Amino acid sequence: MIYWKNGYKAGERGERIMKQLGSAQVYILALVLIGLTGLLVTEPWIIRVAFLLIILVSGYTAWRLEVSRMEEKWRSTLKQQEQEDHLKLIAVVNRLRHDWMNDTQILFGYIQMKKFDNLRPYMEKIKMTMQQESNLSKLGIPSFIAYLLQFRVQSKALELNVEVEQEINLGQLPIGHGLIERLVRQMVACIQEHTAFEDGESGTLSLEFDVQEDGLLLDFVYQGPYKREQLEQSILTHFSSKGSQYLLENDDWHEEEASVTLRLPFHI
């Protein structure tokens, strides 16, 4: 709550400063107009020089105020973005905490009911999840990692599972800068747009990275209700690239399941 109040007060302060600068600019521009009018209608050179000085000083002052106003607007924008980033980070941490609390409660339940045979397989499941989270955090593209974690928190109807069985540094692969993240975002957006959820329904999108000798494969598998014709056409439209950056390797369509594979050749 304190965090939100501080952010709100900072935003109010920035808006107040920009309004004050804008009001001051109006008066200074009025002085410039008065100076121009006086310069045109007066004849004595001393008075004309005086009006010229008024114009120069007022114009310079107006320019400096505009620079200050733009700087304040930029600082306010950065502050707002920082606050939003903080809130997203808090949401991710809360989601992780919630997942760990669920696992802890299940383990305590097995212990209380003395179902000790269930402890080992569940601990193995937790171990695999921890390894997946560790591999995810080491993908090497910070903005992409942040997107994947935030999507888990923000999306309600579509669950995104990233299967990273071994440690991969995508940032070190000889692939165009930002291409992996852009393609994943586009694929997720296409699937979200053409799902056919009803109340209480949801779907799952699995993403797996397959590093080969000559390129990287992005394997997408969606399970859930969807509009087949619309999604198939959207995939073909967005990902049937004739360029060298990526290729639509495979697409397979079934009732409530669709799989798409994109190949990103290495550029050496």
C-alpha positions in Angstrom: 0.0 0.0 0.0 2.8 2.4 0.8 4.4 1.6 -2.5 1.2 2.5 -4.4 0.8 5.8 -2.5 4.4 6.8 -3.3 4.0 6.0 -6.9 0.7 7.9 -7.0 2.2 11.0 -5.3 5.1 11.0 -7.7 2.7 10.9 -10.7 0.7 13.8 -9.3 3.8 15.9 -8.7 4.9 15.3 -12.3 1.6 16.3 -13.7 1.5 19.4 -11.5 4.9 20.5 -12.7 4.1 20.0 -16.3 0.9 22.1 -15.9 2.8 24.9 -14.3 5.4 24.9 -17.0 2.6 25.0 -19.6 0.9 27.9 -18.0 4.2 29.8 -17.9 4.8 29.2 -21.5 1.4 30.8 -22.4 2.4 34.0 -20.7 5.9 34.1 -22.3 4.4 33.4 -25.8 2.1 36.3 -25.1 5.1 38.5 -24.5 6.6 37.3 -27.7 3.5 38.3 -29.6 3.5 41.7 -27.9 7.1 42.2 -28.9 6.5 41.3 -32.5 3.5 43.6 -32.7 5.5 46.5 -31.1 8.4 45.8 -33.5 6.1 46.1 -36.5 4.2 49.2 -35.5 6.9 51.4 -33.8 9.4 53.6 -35.6 12.0 54.8 -33.1 14.9 52.5 -33.2 15.5 52.4 -29.5 12.0 51.2 -28.9 12.3 48.6 -31.7 15.6 47.4 -30.1 13.8 47.1 -26.8 11.0 45.0 -28.4 13.6 42.9 -30.2 15.3 42.1 -26.8 11.9 41.2 -25.4 11.3 38.8 -28.3 14.8 37.2 -27.9 14.6 36.8 -24.1 11.0 35.6 -24.2 11.7 33.1 -27.0 14.8 31.7 -25.3 12.8 31.4 -22.0 9.9 29.7 -23.8 12.3 27.2 -25.5 14.0 26.4 -22.1 10.6 25.9 -20.5 9.6 23.5 -23.3 12.8 21.6 -22.9 12.1 21.4 -19.1 8.5 20.3 -19.8 9.6 17.5 -22.1 12.3 16.3 -19.6 9.7 16.2 -16.9 7.3 14.3 -19.1 10.0 11.8 -19.9 10.9 11.4 -16.2 7.2 10.9 -15.4 6.9 8.2 -18.1 10.0 6.4 -16.9 8.7 6.6 -13.3 5.4 5.1 -14.4 7.1 2.3 -16.4 9.2 1.6 -13.3 6.2 1.3 -11.1 4.5 -1.1 -13.7 7.6 -3.2 -13.8 7.7 -3.4 -10.0 4.1 -4.5 -9.9 4.7 -7.2 -12.6 7.7 -8.5 -10.6 5.6 -8.6 -7.4 2.9 -10.6 -9.3 5.4 -13.1 -10.5 6.9 -13.6 -7.0 3.4 -14.0 -5.5 2.5 -16.6 -8.1 5.7 -18.6 -7.4 5.0 -18.3 -3.6 1.5 -19.6 -4.2 2.8 -22.6 -6.2 5.3 -23.4 -3.5 2.6 -23.1 -0.8 0.4 -25.6 -2.7 3.3 -28.1 -2.9 4.1 -27.7 0.8 0.5 -28.2 1.8 0.3 -31.4 -0.3 3.5 -32.8 1.3 2.1 -32.0 4.8 -1.1 -33.7 3.8 0.7 -36.9 2.8 2.7 -36.8 6.0 -0.4 -36.3 8.2 -2.2 -39.1 6.5 0.9 -41.3 6.6 0.9 -41.8 2.9 4.7 -42.0 2.8 4.7 -43.9 -0.5 3.4 -40.8 -2.2 6.2 -38.6 -0.8 9.0 -39.8 -3.0 7.2 -39.4 -6.4 5.9 -36.0 -5.4 9.3 -34.9 -4.3 10.7 -36.1 -7.7 8.0 -33.9 -9.3 9.1 -30.9 -7.3 12.7 -31.6 -8.2 11.9 -31.7 -11.9 9.9 -28.4 -11.6 12.8 -26.7 -9.8 15.2 -27.9 -12.6 12.8 -26.5 -15.2 12.6 -23.2 -13.5 16.4 -23.1 -13.2 16.8 -23.8 -17.0 14.2 -21.3 -17.8 16.0 -18.6 -15.9 19.2 -19.3 -17.9 17.8 -19.0 -21.4 20.0 -16.0 -22.0 17.4 -13.4 -23.2 16.2 -11.4 -20.1 13.2 -9.8 -21.9 12.1 -13.2 -23.2 12.4 -14.8 -19.7 10.4 -11.9 -18.2 7.7 -12.3 -20.8 7.3 -16.1 -20.1 7.1 -15.5 -16.4 4.6 -12.7 -16.7 2.4 -14.6 -19.1 2.1 -17.3 -16.5 0.7 -14.8 -14.1 -1.4 -12.7 -16.4 -3.1 -15.3 -18.6 -6.2 -16.9 -17.1 -7.6 -19.0 -19.9 -4.4 -20.1 -21.7 -1.6 -21.8 -19.8 1.9 -21.6 -21.3 4.2 -24.5 -20.4 7.9 -24.0 -21.4 9.7 -27.4 -21.5 13.4 -26.8 -21.0 14.8 -30.2 -20.3 18.4 -29.1 -20.3 20.3 -25.8 -20.0 20.2 -23.7 -23.2 21.5 -20.2 -23.7 19.3 -18.9 -26.6 21.1 -15.6 -26.5 24.4 -17.2 -27.7 22.8 -18.9 -30.7 23.7 -17.4 -34.2 20.1 -16.3 -34.8 18.8 -12.8 -35.6 18.5 -10.5 -32.6 15.0 -10.6 -31.0 13.7 -13.2 -33.5 13.0 -16.0 -31.0 11.0 -13.7 -28.7 9.1 -12.1 -31.6 8.1 -15.4 -33.1 6.9 -16.8 -29.7 4.9 -13.7 -29.0 3.3 -13.8 -32.4 2.4 -17.5 -32.0 0.9 -17.0 -28.6 -1.1 -14.0 -29.9 -2.4 -16.1 -32.8 -3.6 -18.9 -30.6 -5.1 -16.6 -28.1 -7.1 -14.8 -30.9 -8.6 -18.0 -32.2 -9.3 -20.1 -29.1 -13.0 -21.1 -28.6 -13.3 -21.1 -24.8 -16.6 -21.2 -23.1 -17.2 -20.4 -19.4 -14.8 -22.3 -17.2 -12.8 -23.8 -20.1 -9.1 -23.3 -20.6 -6.3 -24.5 -22.9 -2.6 -25.3 -22.7 0.2 -24.3 -25.0 3.5 -26.2 -24.7 6.7 -24.8 -26.1 9.9 -26.8 -26.5 13.3 -25.7 -27.8 15.3 -28.2 -29.9 18.8 -27.1 -30.7 20.1 -29.0 -33.8 23.4 -28.7 -35.8 22.0 -26.2 -38.3 19.3 -24.5 -36.5 16.8 -24.1 -33.6 13.3 -25.7 -33.7 10.4 -24.1 -31.8 7.8 -26.8 -31.2 4.4 -25.5 -30.2 1.6 -27.9 -29.1 -1.8 -26.4 -28.2 -4.4 -28.5 -26.5 -7.9 -27.1 -26.0 -10.9 -25.8 -28.0 -10.1 -23.6 -31.0 -11.4 -22.4 -34.3 -9.5 -24.7 -36.6 -9.9 -22.9 -40.0 -9.2 -19.5 -38.6 -6.2 -20.5 -36.6 -4.8 -22.6 -39.5 -5.2 -19.6 -41.9 -3.6 -17.2 -39.4 -0.6 -19.5 -38.9 -0.1 -19.8 -42.6 -0.4 -16.1 -43.1 2.0 -15.0 -40.3 4.6 -17.8 -40.5 4.8 -18.9 -44.1 7.9 -16.8 -44.6 9.9 -17.1 -47.8 12.9 -15.4 -46.2 15.9 -17.0 -44.6 15.2 -16.1 -41.0 12.8 -18.9 -40.2 10.7 -21.6 -41.9 7.3 -23.2 -41.1 8.7 -26.7 -40.7 5.5 -28.6 -39.8 1.8 -28.0 -38.9 -0.6 -30.7 -37.7 -4.3 -30.1 -36.9 -6.7 -32.3 -34.9 -9.8 -31.7 -32.8 -8.8 -29.7 -29.7 -5.1 -30.1 -30.5 -2.7 -28.4 -32.9 1.0 -28.6 -33.3 3.3 -26.2 -35.2 7.1 -26.3 -35.6 9.2 -23.4 -36.7 12.8 -23.8 -37.9 15.3 -20.9 -37.3 18.4 -21.6 -39.3 21.8 -20.6 -37.8 23.6 -17.8 -39.6 27.3 -18.5 -39.4 
